[in-house]
């Protein structure tokens, strides 16, 4: 046990001296294992592409709807100039133009049936 303590004491007293750091770096890099470059799975690539296109389409649809609603609220265009959609959208836009406070299911159903 005394011998191990002597070795540890002698090691603690010395500072390591690095003669050539570039050779040490090159030796460490040469001993690192080569990792193969992993390519993403084709299924994930397709899923990513489809989800990106769907997100872009939904953002475009949101922007279109916001522009249409803003034009209907401002009253700068007539109702006939607005793009025609389904009956629910028409009823919703009509209620926005009238500036009604509430929009209920019965109100929408009533105006859908009036259009027919």
N, CA and C of each residue as an Amber inpcrd file, in Angstrom:
protein
   348
   0.8250000  -1.1900000   0.0000000   0.0000000   0.0000000   0.0000000
   0.8680000   1.2520000   0.0000000   1.9990000   1.1560000   0.6400000
   2.9090000   2.2810000   0.7080000   3.4880000   2.6050000  -0.6620000
   3.6960000   1.5680000  -1.4560000   4.2610000   1.7720000  -2.7940000
   3.2660000   2.5260000  -3.6900000   1.9800000   2.2000000  -3.6030000
   0.9560000   2.8750000  -4.4130000   0.8560000   4.3330000  -4.0060000
   0.9310000   4.6050000  -2.7140000   0.8900000   5.9870000  -2.2560000
   2.0770000   6.7760000  -2.7770000   3.2590000   6.1370000  -2.8150000
   4.4430000   6.8140000  -3.3450000   4.2760000   7.1470000  -4.8280000
   3.7080000   6.2130000  -5.5820000   3.4960000   6.4500000  -7.0200000
   2.5040000   7.5940000  -7.2250000   1.4230000   7.5900000  -6.4620000
   0.4200000   8.6500000  -6.5990000   0.9960000  10.0070000  -6.1990000
   1.7990000  10.0410000  -5.1530000   2.4120000  11.3030000  -4.7410000
   3.3550000  11.8320000  -5.8110000   4.1070000  10.9510000  -6.4470000
   5.0340000  11.4030000  -7.4810000   4.2980000  11.8730000  -8.7290000
   3.1860000  11.2360000  -9.0390000   2.3880000  11.6600000 -10.2020000
   1.7010000  12.9920000  -9.9410000   1.2800000  13.2420000  -8.7190000
   0.6100000  14.4980000  -8.4150000   1.5640000  15.6790000  -8.4790000
   2.8120000  15.4560000  -8.2630000   3.7790000  16.5440000  -8.2780000
   4.2110000  16.9590000  -9.6630000   3.9970000  16.1140000 -10.6790000
   4.4550000  16.4440000 -12.0400000   3.3080000  16.9470000 -12.9100000
   3.6230000  17.9020000 -13.7400000   2.6660000  18.3990000 -14.7290000
   3.0070000  17.7880000 -16.0810000   2.0200000  17.3070000 -16.8270000
   2.3110000  16.7240000 -18.1390000   2.7700000  17.8010000 -19.1230000
   3.6840000  17.4060000 -19.9840000   4.2010000  18.3130000 -20.9970000
   3.8240000  17.7390000 -22.3570000   3.1580000  18.5550000 -23.1610000
   2.7250000  18.1380000 -24.4900000   3.6940000  18.7100000 -25.5040000
   4.4060000  17.8190000 -26.1990000   5.4210000  18.2900000 -27.1390000
   4.8230000  18.6800000 -28.4890000   3.9210000  17.8580000 -29.0160000
   3.3460000  18.1510000 -30.3290000   1.8430000  17.8710000 -30.2840000
   1.0730000  18.9180000 -30.1570000  -0.3720000  18.7570000 -30.0110000
  -1.0290000  18.3060000 -31.3190000  -0.4820000  18.6950000 -32.4520000
  -1.0840000  18.3030000 -33.7230000  -0.9640000  16.8070000 -33.9650000
   0.1820000  16.2020000 -33.6040000   0.3360000  14.7490000 -33.7470000
  -0.6300000  14.0120000 -32.8300000  -0.8230000  14.5250000 -31.6130000
  -1.7600000  13.9000000 -30.6880000  -3.1820000  13.9800000 -31.2340000
  -3.5660000  15.1210000 -31.7760000  -4.8980000  15.2850000 -32.3610000
  -5.0920000  14.3540000 -33.5440000  -4.0800000  14.2330000 -34.4000000
  -4.1720000  13.3450000 -35.5660000  -4.2840000  11.8890000 -35.1370000
  -3.5580000  11.5070000 -34.0980000  -3.6140000  10.1280000 -33.6150000
  -4.9860000   9.8130000 -33.0260000  -5.5550000  10.7490000 -32.2880000
  -6.8910000  10.5270000 -31.7230000  -7.9280000  10.4400000 -32.8270000
  -7.8530000  11.3190000 -33.8060000  -8.8180000  11.3000000 -34.9060000
  -8.6970000  10.0320000 -35.7390000  -7.4690000   9.5090000 -35.8930000
  -7.2760000   8.2760000 -36.6710000  -7.8600000   7.0740000 -35.9490000
  -7.9290000   7.1050000 -34.6350000  -8.4440000   5.9700000 -33.8700000
  -9.9590000   6.0030000 -33.6810000 -10.6010000   7.0910000 -34.0630000
 -12.0510000   7.1520000 -33.9490000 -12.6850000   6.2290000 -34.9850000
 -13.7560000   5.5300000 -34.6100000 -14.4030000   4.6380000 -35.5780000
 -15.1420000   5.4430000 -36.6430000 -15.1430000   4.9210000 -37.8480000
 -15.8440000   5.5740000 -38.9600000 -17.3340000   5.2650000 -38.8500000
 -18.1390000   6.3100000 -38.8210000 -19.5850000   6.1380000 -38.7540000
 -20.1710000   6.3000000 -40.1430000 -21.0270000   5.3910000 -40.5380000
 -21.6610000   5.5560000 -41.8470000 -22.6700000   6.7080000 -41.7990000
 -22.7760000   7.4010000 -42.9060000 -23.7310000   8.5000000 -43.0030000
 -25.1110000   7.8870000 -43.1760000 -26.0070000   8.2070000 -42.2470000
 -27.3480000   7.6390000 -42.2980000 -28.2350000   8.4950000 -43.1880000
 -28.8690000   7.8470000 -44.1290000 -29.8120000   8.5440000 -44.9950000
 -31.2040000   8.3840000 -44.4110000 -32.0290000   9.4080000 -44.5070000
 -33.3820000   9.2900000 -43.9630000 -34.1890000   8.2580000 -44.7380000
 -35.0910000   7.6330000 -44.0410000 -35.9510000   6.6280000 -44.6310000
 -36.8510000   7.2690000 -45.6920000 -37.0940000   6.5660000 -46.7850000
 -37.9050000   7.1200000 -47.8810000 -39.3380000   7.3770000 -47.4450000
 -39.8370000   6.5410000 -46.5590000 -41.2100000   6.7380000 -46.0870000
 -41.3120000   8.0640000 -45.3420000 -40.3230000   8.3520000 -44.4970000
 -40.3430000   9.6150000 -43.7610000 -40.1870000  10.8060000 -44.7030000
 -39.4210000  10.6420000 -45.7620000 -39.2780000  11.7240000 -46.7300000
 -40.6260000  12.0410000 -47.3900000 -41.3810000  11.0000000 -47.7350000
 -42.6980000  11.1900000 -48.3490000 -43.6570000  11.8330000 -47.3480000
 -43.6370000  11.3480000 -46.1090000 -44.5160000  11.9110000 -45.0750000
 -44.1810000  13.3790000 -44.8400000 -42.8970000  13.7020000 -44.7820000
 -42.4840000  15.1000000 -44.5900000 -42.9550000  15.9790000 -45.7440000
 -42.8110000  15.4810000 -46.9700000 -43.2130000  16.2550000 -48.1380000
 -44.7210000  16.5000000 -48.1450000 -45.4850000  15.4580000 -47.8670000
 -46.9440000  15.5960000 -47.8620000 -47.3950000  16.5370000 -46.7590000
 -46.8140000  16.4060000 -45.5740000 -47.2280000  17.2870000 -44.4690000
 -46.8240000  18.7360000 -44.7350000 -45.6960000  18.9570000 -45.4020000
 -45.2890000  20.3150000 -45.7530000 -46.2650000  20.9310000 -46.7510000
 -46.6440000  20.1610000 -47.7610000 -47.6030000  20.6620000 -48.7460000
 -48.9620000  20.9320000 -48.1080000 -49.3950000  20.0580000 -47.2160000
 -50.6790000  20.2560000 -46.5430000 -50.6440000  21.5110000 -45.6740000
 -49.5390000  21.7270000 -44.9730000 -49.4190000  22.9210000 -44.1300000
 -49.4430000  24.1890000 -44.9840000 -48.7390000  24.1760000 -46.1010000
 -48.7230000  25.3480000 -46.9820000 -50.1140000  25.6080000 -47.5480000
 -50.8350000  24.5510000 -47.9120000 -52.1770000  24.6950000 -48.4480000
 -53.1230000  25.2650000 -47.3940000 -53.0120000  24.7850000 -46.1510000
 -53.8720000  25.2940000 -45.0860000 -53.5750000  26.7500000 -44.7520000
 -52.3190000  27.1350000 -44.7940000 -51.9730000  28.5450000 -44.5630000
 -52.5660000  29.4150000 -45.6680000 -52.4660000  28.9620000 -46.9060000
 -53.0590000  29.7000000 -48.0170000 -54.5700000  29.8080000 -47.8770000
 -55.2120000  28.7270000 -47.4690000 -56.6620000  28.7460000 -47.2590000
 -57.0320000  29.7130000 -46.1390000 -56.2580000  29.7390000 -45.0700000
 -56.5080000  30.6610000 -43.9610000 -56.3780000  32.1100000 -44.4260000
 -55.3510000  32.4030000 -45.1900000 -55.1490000  33.7690000 -45.6820000
 -56.3030000  34.1670000 -46.6100000 -56.7090000  33.2670000 -47.4920000
 -57.8250000  33.5460000 -48.4010000 -59.1020000  33.8340000 -47.6170000
 -59.3830000  33.0350000 -46.6010000 -60.5940000  33.2310000 -45.8130000
 -60.5340000  34.5520000 -45.0470000 -59.3800000  34.8920000 -44.5190000
 -59.2550000  36.1600000 -43.7950000 -59.4740000  37.3500000 -44.7330000
 -58.9320000  37.2830000 -45.9340000 -59.1260000  38.3730000 -46.8940000
 -60.5840000  38.4940000 -47.3030000 -61.2440000  37.3680000 -47.5140000
 -62.6500000  37.3780000 -47.9010000 -63.5050000  37.9510000 -46.7790000
 -63.2370000  37.5480000 -45.5330000 -64.0050000  38.0600000 -44.4000000
 -63.7630000  39.5520000 -44.2070000 -62.5390000  40.0010000 -44.3870000
 -62.2450000  41.4260000 -44.2330000 -62.9810000  42.2530000 -45.2860000
 -63.0080000  41.7620000 -46.5160000 -63.7230000  42.5010000 -47.5690000
 -65.2080000  42.5530000 -47.2680000 -65.7700000  41.4760000 -46.7180000
 -67.1960000  41.4570000 -46.4000000 -67.4990000  42.4030000 -45.2460000
 -66.5980000  42.4740000 -44.2640000 -66.8120000  43.3740000 -43.1330000
 -66.6850000  44.8350000 -43.5400000 -65.7730000  45.1450000 -44.4270000
 -65.5580000  46.5250000 -44.8460000 -66.6810000  47.0300000 -45.7420000
 -67.3440000  46.1080000 -46.4150000 -68.4350000  46.5080000 -47.2930000
 -67.9460000  47.1730000 -48.5660000 -66.6620000  47.0090000 -48.8940000
 -66.1240000  47.6640000 -50.0740000 -66.5320000  46.9650000 -51.3550000
 -66.9680000  45.7250000 -51.2670000 -67.4310000  45.0080000 -52.4520000
 -68.8540000  44.5330000 -52.2110000 -69.5610000  44.3360000 -53.2560000
 -70.9120000  43.8030000 -53.0890000 -70.8310000  42.3030000 -52.8350000
 -71.9080000  41.7860000 -52.3420000 -71.9390000  40.3580000 -52.0240000
 -71.7770000  39.5120000 -53.2800000 -72.2700000  40.0080000 -54.4030000
 -72.1760000  39.2470000 -55.6490000 -70.7340000  39.1390000 -56.1300000
 -69.8800000  40.1000000 -55.7380000 -68.4890000  40.0660000 -56.1780000
 -67.6370000  39.0930000 -55.3730000 -68.1470000  38.6870000 -54.2180000
 -67.3670000  37.7440000 -53.4010000 -67.3600000  36.3780000 -54.0570000
 -66.2800000  35.6280000 -53.8780000 -66.2510000  34.2810000 -54.4370000
 -67.3710000  33.4350000 -53.8510000 -68.0650000  32.7230000 -54.7100000
 -69.1970000  31.9260000 -54.2530000 -68.7000000  30.6090000 -53.6880000
 -69.2630000  30.2210000 -52.5580000 -68.8820000  28.9690000 -51.9070000
 -70.1190000  28.1780000 -51.5610000 -70.0140000  27.3900000 -50.5280000
 -71.1700000  26.6020000 -50.1260000 -72.1410000  27.4660000 -49.3280000
 -73.2700000  26.9050000 -48.9910000 -74.3330000  27.6710000 -48.3460000
 -73.9280000  28.1330000 -46.9500000 -73.1720000  27.3430000 -46.2210000
 -72.7580000  27.7270000 -44.8810000 -71.8560000  28.9630000 -44.9230000
 -70.9350000  28.9880000 -45.8770000 -70.0440000  30.1430000 -46.0020000
 -70.8360000  31.3820000 -46.4120000 -71.7820000  31.2090000 -47.3390000
 -72.5920000  32.3430000 -47.7660000 -73.3950000  32.9080000 -46.6050000
 -73.9530000  32.0390000 -45.8080000 -74.7270000  32.4860000 -44.6540000
 -73.8450000  33.1940000 -43.6490000 -72.6710000  32.6610000 -43.4450000
 -71.7230000  33.2780000 -42.5090000 -71.3250000  34.6710000 -42.9870000
 -71.0100000  34.8070000 -44.2510000 -70.6400000  36.1120000 -44.7860000
 -71.8130000  37.0860000 -44.7320000 -73.0220000  36.5930000 -45.0030000
 -74.2000000  37.4470000 -44.9230000 -74.3960000  37.9560000 -43.4970000
 -74.1540000  37.0960000 -42.5090000 -74.3080000  37.5270000 -41.1210000
 -73.2260000  38.5290000 -40.7330000 -72.0410000  38.3890000 -41.3040000
 -70.9940000  39.3630000 -41.0240000 -71.3520000  40.7190000 -41.5980000
 -71.9510000  40.7320000 -42.7590000 -72.3280000  42.0030000 -43.3780000
 -73.4260000  42.6970000 -42.5810000 -74.3160000  41.9120000 -41.9890000
 -75.3830000  42.4980000 -41.1800000 -74.8770000  42.8610000 -39.7820000
 -73.6700000  42.4660000 -39.4570000 -73.0280000  42.7230000 -38.1630000
 -73.8770000  42.2140000 -37.0130000 -74.3330000  40.9940000 -37.1340000
 -75.0930000  40.4000000 -36.0500000 -74.1330000  39.9410000 -34.9650000
 -74.6040000  39.9960000 -33.7470000 -73.7530000  39.6490000 -32.6160000
 -73.6210000  38.1440000 -32.4450000 -74.6830000  37.3980000 -32.6930000
 -74.6400000  35.9520000 -32.4780000 -74.9040000  35.2360000 -33.7890000
 -74.3080000  34.0990000 -33.9200000 -74.4970000  33.2560000 -35.0850000
 -74.7790000  31.8560000 -34.5660000 -76.0400000  31.4620000 -34.5970000
 -76.4110000  30.1680000 -34.0300000 -76.6850000  29.1670000 -35.1430000
 -76.8010000  27.9090000 -34.7330000 -77.0820000  26.8460000 -35.6810000
 -78.4480000  27.0610000 -36.3330000 -79.4240000  27.4590000 -35.5520000
 -80.7690000  27.6470000 -36.1060000 -80.7830000  28.7960000 -37.1150000
 -80.0070000  29.8510000 -36.8360000 -79.9270000  30.9690000 -37.7760000
 -79.3330000  30.5090000 -39.1060000 -78.2510000  29.7400000 -39.0200000
 -77.6020000  29.2530000 -40.2390000 -78.5360000  28.3280000 -41.0000000
 -79.2010000  27.4110000 -40.2950000 -80.1030000  26.4540000 -40.9360000
 -81.2720000  27.1920000 -41.6060000 -81.7850000  28.2320000 -40.9460000
 -82.9070000  28.9860000 -41.4890000 -82.5080000  29.6770000 -42.7900000
 -81.3180000  30.2890000 -42.8280000 -80.8960000  30.9960000 -44.0290000
 -80.4650000  30.0450000 -45.1400000 -80.0210000  28.8770000 -44.7840000
 -79.7170000  27.8870000 -45.8210000 -81.0060000  27.4520000 -46.5050000
 -82.0310000  27.2180000 -45.7040000 -83.3180000  26.7890000 -46.2620000
 -83.9910000  27.9100000 -47.0480000 -83.7690000  29.1860000 -46.6750000
 -84.3370000  30.2980000 -47.4180000 -83.7390000  30.4080000 -48.8080000
 -82.4930000  30.0240000 -48.9360000 -81.8110000  30.1590000 -50.2230000
 -82.3590000  29.1830000 -51.2450000 -82.8490000  28.0330000 -50.7850000
 -83.3390000  26.9920000 -51.7010000 -84.6450000  27.3360000 -52.2810000
